[in-house]
C-alpha cells in the first residue's frame, strides 16, 4: 500500500492542498493549529473509518464553503487506484470512479493505523478505550465484524430495556431467555475474535516494545473477559460455540443482579485488555513515557497484523508521537518500523534530526511548503 498523491479542497482549515508523499517516512512539521492534524485526519478517512477526533461530518467543511472534497491516488493490490470522499454536507464516496454506498463497503479501501494524542487516554480512561482499540482494527481486518458488533449492541440495548422496565411490568422478564440466547450467540463470536486478535497482537507488540526499549522491559497484553471466573484465562483454542455457552451461563448466573441494577453486567461490552510491563499493570504503575511506548507498540503491532491480512503494509499515521520519547525510541520510529509508508507530525524540527531516509513537509496556515513537494532528507 503506497499513497502516491492526496488532494484536499475546503477541508477544515485547508482551502487547497496537493501532496506527493515519499514511499517511506513523511514528516509534516509546523506550529500548532496550522493544519497538520487535519491532514492526518483526511488520510485516515480514506480507510473508511470515522474520524479519530469524534467529528461530525458537517464539521469537515471549511467555514464559508459548501462542500469538502478529498481525492487520493494510491498503489494497492498490484495496481494504481483512486478514492474520493465528498462532504456536502452528506457524505458520498467513490473508489476507482464507482460510487460506494456504505462505510462498510468502503472499509479497507486504504489500510491504515493511526496514533493520535487522544490515544493517550487508553490507560487513563476505562476499558471502553481499550476495547475500541481492538474493535477499530478488527473492523478493518474483517468487515463482517462491523455488522456482528452492531447487532450485538442492538440486542444488548433491548435486554437492558427489559431489565429496566421489568421493575414495573414483571411479565417482561419472560423475554430475557430470548435475548440471552441472541446475546450469547453474537457475543461468543465477538469474544473469540477479540481473544485470537489480542493473542496475535501481543506477540507483535512485545517484539516492537523490545526494540523500542532496547530489551529493558517485558511487555505483555492479555484479553480479560467478564464471562469467565476470576482465575480463568481466555484461551484461543476455545471455539465460538464454547464462548457462546460460557457467556450464556454467565448471563443466567447474573440475572438477579442485572435485574436489580437495570443493566447487563457481563459480556464483551464489559471486557478489557490488560497491558503489563514486567508483570506490573501499565495503567496503574507505568510512567507517561512507558504508557506512550506501550500504546505505540500496540498500534505498530496492529499495523503488522493488518499488513499480513491485506498482503501489503498499511499506512501508519502518527500524530504528535515524538514528544516525551527518548532518542532511542525516536530513532526506532524514524528508521526501524519496517515496510509501511509513514506519516508523522511534529512541532520541533530537532525531533526528526535522526531521520535517515524520508521527506519533510512544512505546514503553515493549511498550506504545505513548496506546493507539497516536500524536502528530501537522505
N, C-alpha and C positions, 0 to 999 in steps of 0.2 A: 504494500500500500504506500504510494507516494503521491502527496498532494503537489501538483505542478503549478497551479495558479488559483488564486481566490480574488474575487471582485465583490466589493460591497458598495451599496448606494443607499443613503439615508437610513443607515443602521446605527441606532444610538446617537453618539456624537460624531459619527463618521459620515461625511457627506458623500465622498467618493474615494475609494481606495482600491488599488490594484497591487497585489503582492505575488512575486515569483520566488518561492522559498527554495532553499537548498535541500538536498536529499538527506542531509544528516541533521546537525544541530542548527536551529534558527532561534536567535535571541532577539527579543523585542525589548528594547531598553528605553526608558523615559521617566519623567517625573510622574507623580501620582495624578490621577484624573485626566490623563491625556488620551486614553482610549485603548491601552494595552489589554486590559481585561475584556473590553468589548470585542476586540479582535479574536481573543481566545474563545469567547462565548460563541461567536459566529462559527468558528471552526468546529466547536462541539455540537452545534445544532445540526451539522451535516451527518452526525452519527444516527440521527433520528430520535435521540433522547431529548428530554426537556432541558431547559437552561439550568446550569448548576447554580444559578443565582435566584431560583424560585421566582422568575419573572413572568408576568402576564404578556401574552403575545403583542398586545397593543403598545406595550412599553418599548418594543424593539424599534418602532418607527420614530425617526428623528423629529424633534419638535418642529412643527410647521410643515412637515412633509405629509404626503398622502399614503405612501407605502414605502416599505423597506425591501430591498432585493439582495439576495445572496447567491452568487454563482461560483462554482468551483470546477476545475478540471483536475482529474486525478487518474493515476495508473493503478488498476486493480484487476485481478483475475486475468492477467496476461493481455490486457488491452486498455486503451485510453477510454475514459468515460467522463460524463459530465453530470452535475447535480445542480438543482436550482430550488431555492425556497423564497417565497414572496409572502409578506405580511401586509394586508391592505384593508382593514385590519385582520380579516380572516386569513388563515394560512393555506397556501397552496404549494404543492411540491412536485418536482419533476426529476426523473432520472433518465439520462440519455434521451431527453426530449419527450418522454412519455409521462403523462400525468399519474401521480401516485395518490391514492385515495385516503390512506390511513397511515398514522405514525408506525403502526406495527408492520405494515408492508414496507415502509421506508427504513425500518430499523436495520442496521448493518450495512447501509449504503457505503458509508465510510466508517471503518472500525476505529475506535478511539478510546483512550483512557485519559481522564482529567484529574489533576490535583489543583484545588483552589484553597485560599485561606479558610473557607467555610469547613473544609475537611478537618481542620484542627479541632472541631467540635466532636470528632469521632470518639475521643476519650473523655472530653469534658461533659458531654451530654449523656443521655441514657442509651439503652440498647437499640432504640429506633434508628439512630445514625449508623450503627454497625450492621444492622440488618439491611439497611438501604445500600450500604457498600456492596454487599453480596448481590442483592437483587438488581442493582443497576448493571452490573457485569453480566449476570445471568440472562437478563432481557436481551442483551446483545448476542450472547452465545446461543441462546435458544429462544427465538421469537415467540414460540408457543407458550413459553413460561409466562409471558405477559398476560395471556388470557386466563391461565390457571390461577395466577395471583389475583386477578380481577374478580374471578368467580368466587375465590375463597373469601375475599373481603366482603362481597355481597352477602354470602351465606352467613358470615360472621356478624354482619350488621343485623340480619334477620334474627339470628339466635339471641343477640343482645337485646333486641327489641322485645322479644318474647319474655326474656328474663325480667325485664323492667315492668312490662305490662301485666305479667302473671301475678304480681302482687295484688292487683285489682280484679283480675279475671283468671282464677286458678285453672280453668279449663284449658288455657293456652299451653300449660305445661305438657299436655299430650303431644304437642308439636315438636318438643325437644328431641325426641328419638329420631325424627326425620332429619332435622338439622344436624344432629350429632353424626349421623351416618354420612351425610353430604360433606360436612366439615372434615371428618376423619379421612375420607377418600381424597379430597383436594389437598388437605394439609399433609397427608402422608407423602404425596408427590412432591410438595414443596420442601419438606424436611429432608427427604432423601436427596433431592437435587442440591440443597444447600450443604448437607453433610459432605457429599462427594466433592463439591466445589471447594469447600474450606480445607479439606484434606489435601487437595492438589495445590491450592493457593498457598498453604503453609509451607510446602516443600519449595516452591519458587521464592516466596518471600524470605524464608530463612536463609537461602543461598545469597540473595541480594543483600540482606542485612549483614551477613558475614563479610561481604565485600565492602560495604559502606563503613563498617565499624572496625575493619581490619581484624575480625575474629575476636574482638574483645568481649562480646556478649552473645548469649544464646537466645535466639528468637523462637517463639512458638505461638501458633494461633490455633484455637480449637472451637468448634461449634458446640454451644451449650443449649440444649433444648429442654423446655419445661415439661415435655411429655414423659421424660424419664425420671426415675427416682434420683435422689440426691447424689448417690455414689456411682451411678451408672454413667458410662461414656458412650457417646454416639459412635456407632461403627458403620463404616461404609459398606460392609458386607450385608447389611440389612436391606431387604427388598422394600419396594413401595408398599406392598401388602403388609409387611411386618410393621412398618411405621404407621400405617393407617390403623392397624389393630392397637398398637401402643397408644396412639392418640385417642382412639375411641374409648379405651379403658380409662385413660386419664380424664376424659370428659365426663364419663359416668361417675367416676370417683369424686369429682369436684362439683357435681351438680348442685348439691345443697349450698355449698359455699358460693357458687356463681349466682344462685337464686337470691341469696342474702345481699350480695353486692351488686347485682344487676348487670354483670358483665362476665365474659369468658376469661378465666384466669390462666388457662394453659393453651398451648398451640404455637405455631410458627410466628404469630403476631406478638408473642411474649419472649421469644428466644433471643439469644445473644451470641456474640463472638468474643471470646476472651483471648487477649494477647498478653504474653508474658515475656520478660527478659530475665534470664537466669532464674526462671520459675517464679518470679515476682510479678504480680499484675501491673502492667504499664499504666493502667487507668488510675491506680492509687499511688504508685511509687515511682513512676517514670518522670524524669525531668522534661521540660518543654522540648528540648533538643532531642531527647530519646523518643518522645511521642511523635515528633515530626518525622524522625528517621523510620519509625515503625510504620507510620501511615504511608510514607514514600515507598517502603519495601512492599507493603500490601498493594499499592497502586501499580508499581512496576511488575510485581508478580502477576497481577491481573492482566497487564499488557502481554506478558509471556503466554499466559493461558489463552487469551483471546487470539494471539498470533498463531498458536498451534491449531486452534479450532478453525480459523479462517484460512490457514495455509499461507499467510503472509503477515508480516508485523503490522500492528495498528499504529496510528498516530499517538504520540504521547504529548499531552498538553500540561505544562507545569507553570501555574500562575503564582508568582511570588513565592518560589520554593526555596531560594538560596539563603534567605535570612535565617540566622540562628543555626547555621550549619558550619562545622569547621572545614578547614581546607581539604582534608581527606575525603569527606563526604561530597563537597562541591566538585572535586576533581572526578570522583566516581560518576556523578550525574552527568558532567560535561563530556566525559570521554570513555565511559565503560558500560553504558546501558545496553548497547547491542545494536541490532539492525533497524530499529524503529526510527522513523523521522520524528524529530523532537522540536517542539515549540516551547520556548521558555521566556517568561517575562521577569524583568528585574529593574530596579531603580538605579543601582550603583554599578558603574562600569567595572569597578575593581572585582566584583563578584564573579565575572566571567573571564578574568585575565588568564586563567589556566586553560582556556579553550584551545584545543589543538587543531580542529578542523570544523568549520561551520560558517554561517552567515550572521551578521549583526545588523539589525534594523533599528533605527531611531524613530520613536513615535512622539509626535508633537501636535497637540490640538486635533487629533483624529487623522493626522497625515503621517505617512512614512517618508523618511528622508530619502531623497533621490528617486522618488516615484515608486519606492518599494523594491528597488533592485537589490538592496542590501549591500553590506560591506563585507567582502570576503575576508575570513581570518584563517590563515593556514600556518 
